[in-house]
Amino acid sequence: MSCSPRPLDGLRILDTATFIAGPYSAGLLAEFGAEVIKIEQPGDGDPMRRFGTMTACGDTLAWLSEARNKKSVTLDLRAADGAALFRDLVTKSDVVIENFRPGTLERWGLGWDVLQALNPRLVMLRVSGYGQTGPYRDRPGFARIAHAVGGLSYLAGMPGEVPVTPGSTSLGDYISGLYGVVGILLALRHRDQSGQGQYIDVALFESVFRMLDELAPAYAHTGKIRDREGSGTLNACPHGHFQCADGEWLAIACTNDKMFARLCTAMQRPDLASRFARVSDRLRDRQIVDGEMAAWARSQPRASILEQCLRHEVPCGPINSIADIFSDPHFAARQTITTVEQPELGPVSVPATLPRLSATPGRIDHLGPKLGESTDQVLQDLLGLTPEQIAALRQRAVI
């Protein structure tokens, strides 16, 4: 395993968050050198350990992938002794990440004011469904709810049909995790300049809302409410998903007139190029244009359609299943999927480290840890506890 320096070497993070958004922030930073101490509830640990496909090692594949490079320490923050130990750890750390409902840490004596007084240089990421302020702050929030409240689900689905969650994924959690990383790095930069820490307030619904291109200014300017547009878009044509003769699907994106002209060349349809030369022409008769594209796609297997489009520089791509992705040569060439050894399971395939840095790339040192496997080491090395003190804490279920 390479031991080359990474940009965040020497940074210590206490990750008290659960599930995806906050832990995803911590995991990304861990891949670039940060020491991430994952604080988990004794006995059960992070619910992510039981979310998804269970494995013979006792944890799910989701946990193994998303908790990589972290140390697991069990600590009951609700217990007085557990909270005291956490405060001691805060004095020796740079960042705290949490995603409890607003006010929870304050009830445990671990709110921002307390922690900042202990460590004025502390940076704290606070992730919640609705943020630390506002009338909804106490409501529980998950990615699916954030997709709904933030306006994404209203746009997703076929016209006039049931709104859907795009891909049935936790997209809002991952987006919020990325904003969390940006916030932490900005706050650390400010700390370098001023010596002072600060907290970052990330709300799942706002992370989703920020991704909705011109939705807000368009509504404010025109009063128009964009509805579900299915596999296409009302702003460009043809711009959607089309099924080919072999039953496979592909995506086409003709966002300007030059792209459409190239598509017509690939289709050997100069008549369409002259008849629908401008975006306004195509949008006016979008059913005709989409119908011609759909008929051409149905006339040949996907590989043939893709070859002709790519030869004429038409933006297109296959709609890949995960099986397609695993056999795709481009994914393989870029090692977008990597394998990491897990002692009980052998090689486990996981998404590779992103972003790609040319001089100081991140790396995956290990997959998600066993519950509490670093508890003794952290308490001894950072806080100076003796084995006898640790044993007493364990007997009282503090750790």
N, C-alpha and C positions, 0 to 999 in steps of 0.2 A: 504493500500500500504506500502511495506517495505521501511524503511528509512535508511537501513544499508549503511555504507560508501562504496564508489566506488573508484577505483584507480585514476580516473581523477577528483575527486571532487576539486573545486577551480580553475580549468582551464577554461579560457574564450576564446571562438572562435567567430570570426566574419565571417559568411558564406555569401559571396557576390555572390557565384556561382549559376548557374541555371541548371535545368534539372537533370542530374544523377551523373556524375563522382565526381565532387567536393562536391556537397551536400551529396553524399553517404559517403564520408570520414567523413564529419561533423556529419552525423547521427550515424555512428558507434561509434564515440568518445562520442557523447551525451549519448548513452546507457550505457557508463561506467563512467558517472558522469560529463563530461564537460558541462559547460553552453554554449549553442550554440545560438547566436543571428543571426537569419536569416535576412539579409538585402534584402528587396524586393523593386522593383519599385512601387511607389504609383499608385494606380488605377488597374494595371494588375497583379502585383506580378510575381512570378516564373511561366514560361510556363508549368511546371509540374502540376500546379493546373488544367490545362485543357487537360492533356495528359492521355489517357486511359478511364476507365469507370467512367462517371460522376455520382454523387450521389445527394441525396436530400439536402445535407448540402452545396452544391455549389462548392465543390472541388472533384477531382477524387480520386478513390481508390489508384492510384499510389502516389498521393500527401500524402494522409493520412498515407500510409505505409512508404514512404521514408523520410518524413519530421518529423517523430516522435521525441518527446522530445525537439523540437526546439521552440524558441521564435521568433515571427515574428515582425519585425520592418520595416516600410516603410521609405525609404530615397532615394531621387533622387541624386545619386552621380554625375550626370552631372551638377547639379546646384551648384553654388559657395557655398551657405549656406549648401547644403547637403554634399559637399565634406569637408567643414570645420568641420561639426559635425562628419563625419566619421573619420577624423584625430584625433579628440578628443577621440573618442571611441577606436582608435588604441592605444592611450597612456595608456589605462586601460585594454588592452587585451593581450593575449598570442599568439594567432594564427589568421592569416587572410587566408581565402581560396577564391580563385578567378578562374574563367575559361573564362574570356574574351579573345578575340583575342589578341595576343601579341601587346603591345603598347597602348592598350585602356586605361588602368589605368594611364599610363604616360601622355596621353593627358588630362586627368582629374586632373592632379596634385596629383595623388595617387600611383605613381610608387614605386618600391621597395626602391630606394634611399631616397625618401621623407619619407616613412613610417619607414624605419630603423633609419633615423636620429631622428625621433620623439620617437622611442622605440627601442633602440639597442638590446633588448632581444627578439624582435619579430621574430616569425617563420611564414613564408608565403608559402603556397602551391599554385603553379601556374599550372593549368591543361589546356592544349590546344590540338588541333588535332595533331600538328606537333612539338611542343616544342617552346621554346623562341628563338632559333637560327636556322640557316639553311635556304636554299632557299625557303622552303615551309612554313615558319613560319606564313605568313599572310593568308594562305588558311583556309577556314572554315573546320571544322572537326567534324564528328559525329561517333558514334560507327560503323555504317555500313561501312563508308569510312575507318576507322581504320582497320576493319577486312580485307578489300580489300588490302589496302596499306601494312599492316603488314604481309601479306602472308597467313592468315588463310582461307579466302574465296576461294583462289585458291585450297586448299586442300579439301574443303567441297563440297559434292555432289557425284553423281554416275559417274563412269569413262566415259569420253567423253561427259558428259552432262553439263548443265548449272551450274556454281559455285553458291553456295547458302550461305546465312548467317546462321550459325549454330543456329537452334532453333528460328530464327527470333527475337532474343533477343538483348538487349544492352550490350552484354557480355563485350565488350571493355571498356565501361564506368565503369562497376562494377570492372573489373580487375584494371583499373586505379585508382578507388577509394580506393581499397585495397593497392596499391602501395603508394597512397597518405597518408594513415594512417601510413604505415611503415615509410615513410619519415618524417612525423610529429613527431612520437615517437622518431626516431633517432635524429632528430634535437633538440627536447626537452632534450634528454639525453646529447647531446653536450652542450646545454645551461646550464644545471645543472653543467657541469664540467668547462665551460669557461666563463659563463655569457653573451655569445654572441649568437644572433639569426642568422638565415640564411634562404634562400629561397630554395624551392624544385621545380624542373622543371620536370613535368610529361607530357609526350606526349602519346596520345591514341595509336598511331600506334606502339610505342615502347613497351607499355604494352602488346599488342597482340603478337608482334614479340618474346618477351621474353618467351612466353609459348609454343613455337613450337619445343620442345625437341631437337633432333639432326639435325634439318633441316639445320642450318647454317654450322656447322662443316662438315656434310656429303657432302654438295654441294662443300665446299671449298676443301675437301679432294678427292672427287671422280668425281666432275662435274655432278653428277646425280641430276636431277630435279624431286623431288617427285610430283606426280600428284594426282588427285582425286582417292581415293581407295574405295569409296562407304561406305558400312556398315562394311567393314572389314579393314584389314591392311596387308601390304606386309611383315611385320616382324614376324607374328605369324599366326598359323592356327590350328584348327578353332578359329576364334577370330572375332565375328561379331554378327549380328542380324538374328534371325531365327523365322519364323512363325509357330505356332503350329496348331493342328487340329481344335481348336475352333476359329481360326482367330487371336488370341492374339500373341504378339511378346515377345521374350526374348533375352537377351544378354548373350553370352558365351565368356569367355576369357581364352584360353589355351595358356599361354605364355611360358610354358616349357614342357619338356618331361613327368615329373611326373604328371602334370595336365592332359595331354592327356591320359596317362595310366589310370587315375582315371575315365576320361570320357568314355573310352572304356569299363571299368567295368560296369559303369552305363548303357551303351548301350547294354551290354552283347555281345560285339563284340571283343573277344580276337584276331581275325584275323587282325583287324585294328591296334591293339596295337603292334603286331609284324611286320606288314607290314610298318607302318609309325611311328616307334619308336622314330626317331630323328626329330628335327625341320627341318633339311635340307630335309628329306624325305617328310615331309608334305608340305613344301613350294614348292618343285619340282612338286608335284601332288596336289596342293591346290584345284583344281576344283573337284577332286575325293573326297578329305577329306571333303570339304564344302558340297558337294552333299550328302554324307552319313549322315552328321550331319543334313542337311536340311530334308532329308527323315525321319530320326528318329523323329525330331521335329514335322513334319506333321502327324506322326502316332498317336499322343496322345494330349490331352488338355494340356495347359500350366502348370496348377497346377501339373499334373502328371510328366511332364518333370522336372520341378523345384524340386519336391520332390526327384526324383531319383538323380539328379545332386547334390543337397545339401547333401543327405545322403552319397554320395561318395566324398564330399568335392571338387566338381568342382565349380570354380568361375562362378556364373551365377546370373541373376536377371531379374525380369520382366521389360519390357519397359513400364513405368507407364505414364498414362495420369494424369492430375491433379485430376480427379475424383478418380482414383486408389490411389493417394497419400492421399487424404482425408479419405479413408477407410483403409489405411494401419496401422496395429497395431504397427509397429515399430515407425512410425512417431508419433503416438498417445502416445506411452510410453515415448518417449523422448521429447514430447511437442514441436516438431519441428515447428508446427503451433500453434500459440497462439491467443487468442481473447482479444481484448482491447475495452473497452467501448468508444463510441463516443456519445456525448450528443444528437445529432439529429438522429443518425442512430442505436444506440444500439451497440451490440457486432459486431466488425469487425475482421475478421480473417487475420492475417499477419504472415510472417515468424518470428520465434523467434530470440532473440538476440544471436549472435555468435561473438567470440568464447566463449566456456563455461569455466568459471573460477571457481575453487572449493571454493576459499575463498572470492573473491570479484566479484561475477557475475554481469553482466550488467542487466538492466531491462528497460522496456518500461513504462514510466510514463504517456504518452498521445500520441495520434496520431497527424498528421500534424495540425498546428494551423490555426486559421482564419487569413486572411490577416491583418497585422498591429495590432494584438490584444495586443501586448506588447510594442507598440511604446511609449505611454505615460510613462509607468512604467520605461522603460530603460532610456529614456531621463531625467526623473526626478531623478531616483536613481543614475545613473552613471555620468550624466553631470550636474545635479543640475538645470535644466531648470524649469521655473515656468509654471503653467498652461496657463498663458497669452502668454508667449513666444511660447509654443507648439501650441496654437491656431493660432498664427500669422504664424507659419511655415506651418501649415495645410492649411490655407487660400491661401498661395502662392504655394501650391502643392509641397512643398519641402518634406513633409512627407505625 
